[in-house]
Amino acid sequence: MSQSVIATSCLRTGESHDGRTMTTMDPNRRRQGGRGRRLDGGRLAQLPWTEARNPYPPMDLLSADQLEAIHLTSLRILEELGMEVMSPRAVAVLEAGGAEVDSGARTVRLDRGLVESALQSAPSSFVLTPRNPGKRVIMGGNRINFGLVAGPPNVHDCERGRRPGNYRDYCDFIRLAQHFNAIHLIGNQVCAPVDLPANSRHLDAYRANLLYSDQVYHCTAIGAGRALDGIRMMAIARGLDLERIAESPGVITIISVNSPRRFDEAMSEGLMTMAEHGQATVITPFTLMGAMAQTLTAISAGAVFMGANTYVGNAPNFMVKAMAEHLGVRMPSFFGFMVWSGLFLLPAFVLLTVIFYR
């Protein structure tokens, strides 16, 4: 049985895909004893759920010329250097669309005219509609949308302390997101339910999103199957088929680029599935920790060592130099300091590079 069929079955019945009976929380249930008595005075007062807007113009951190320079540089990189695309199907789609493909290196180069044409087809804003049309989310313009984070491996609270992510806590987070009117959409697995099988936990997460909330949610887009399951389950909840939900999207996902110029196969397949079914996709550079951690640690180590080699690159060195000279201690000159520091730091830097960053 395919995962999409299981997704349909999970959504329409009161059981999860592995046979567990699912129960809902009684909204009128109150905690007994202890702090429960003190919190029994009523619900937390809050403003009604509404679309948030930013009344202020965006800050111009860069000038128009600087933005244009970044844009032109990105076009040159795509046109001359290209992207490594690890999905054969994605490569075929790009080649059919007019891209230049080096099959051996799996490199795709995009003519700037092709890129500009694609950019012109992108809407300035779009609407995501969940099973409750009153909770629709508009992306673009001066709208501000607040959502839950995605994928934390652990959970912590004052009563039970720190613990691995689990399905019970996942459901509680979704209930909280539904309760608080400041939340507009649900992130992709707001905590990782590691107590569930890795190849099917997304189905339980999607079901909890639909059972305990009526908001837009993020799909898991690691591969086509997980993304399609999320689209199908939202379509079922709205009483739509795949053709109709493509005309009125209801889910969103994040596609992470493995490095500044590489798309892996799973991300490419997830991206194409979302696009083929008319759903929203945010593409982000996955260059913080994760896949780029080794590169970042190498850059950090190099910055620290090279900064320590001079007075200029290390503020504490300046402070020590000033204090020593104030006390009458003779200190080396700028280049003299570089000679002394280089005798100790450069061999250590080379050794660390050979051991950790080859």
Buried (B, 14 or more C-beta within 10 A) or exposed (E): EEBBEBBBBBBEEEEBBEEEEBEEEEEEEEEEEEEEEEEEEEEEEEEEBEEEEEEEEEEEEEEEEEEEEEBEEEBEBBBEEBBBBBBEEBBEBBEEEEBBBEEEEBBBBBBBEBBEEEEEEEEEEBBBBBBBEEBBBBBEEEBEBEBBEBBBEEBEEEEEEEEEBBBEBBBBBBBBBBBEEEBBBBBBBBBBBBEBEEEBBBBBBBBBBBBBBBBBBBBBBBBBBBBBBBBBBBBBBBEBEEEEBBEBBBBBBBBBBBBEBBBBBBBBBBBBBBBBBBBBBEEEEBBEEEBBEEEEEBEEBBEBBBEBBBBEBBEEBEEBBEEEEEEEEEBEEEEEBBEEBEEEBBEEBEEBBEEEEE
